[in-house]
Amino acid sequence: MNDRPLLIANPAAGGGKCGKLLADAERRLINIGMKADVVRTSGPGHATQIAAEATDRSTILVAGGDGTFFEVVNGVMSRPADQRPALGTIPLGTGNSFLRDFNIRDADGAFTALAVGRRSTRAAGARGCHQRFGAAENGNDPRAAAGGAPKLI
């Protein structure tokens, strides 16, 4: 298992804001001791594919918005439960509403949470993620109900 985080970045997120801020985000990760390998998405569905294929990673970070994070969750959830990494996100999209459920309001808050190693006991299949995207709030997703969802960092 590769302990170096994989950062899946959507340069188009936030109307291109993510692409403009990505170099700074990479520097900030290095400053908190999280040198990551960066892969930029090229279009819709690409983040899902990257996350599904990154089976050697123990941590996947997402730079983008809610849509990019949702794609990554879908890719991770397509893998067997014992191959699902921890997930973290750097909100560089338009709305970034997902992280508000974790009391993170902006990129600064996300970097602070990553720096101190703050982890959530909630799984991505629980209220935090799927309520926003309409999937498993009421147990409609058996993967979430079985406890196989990835943990969020």
C-alpha positions, 0 to 999 in steps of 0.5 A: 500500500502506498502511504503517499496521498493521491490528490485527484484535482478537477481544474475546471471546478469552481469555474476554473478556480480550482485550476488556478489555486491548485499549485498553492494547494499543493504547497500547503499540503507539503507545508503540513507534511502531506506531499501528494501525487497529483492527477488532474481530471480531464472531464466528467467521470474521470475522477471516478475512474482514477479513484477506482483504479488507485487501489494502491493508495491508503489516502485519496485527497480531492481538490474540487467541489461537491461534484468532484468529491461525489465522483471520487466516492463513487470510484472508491465505493466500486472497490471491495471494502478492504481496498477503500482508502481514507478520503479527504477534500480541499474545497475549491469548487463553487458551493462546497456544501459537503464539508459544512456537515463537518464544520469546515467552511473553506480551504483554510479549514480543510488544511487545518483539519488535515494538518491536525489529523482530524478524522470523522467517525462518519463514513462517506455512506452516512448522512454527510455525503449521501444526504447531499447527493440523494443516495443512501440517507434512508439505507438505500445503499447496501454498501453504506448500510454494511459499513463498507464506506470509506472513512473521511479525513 
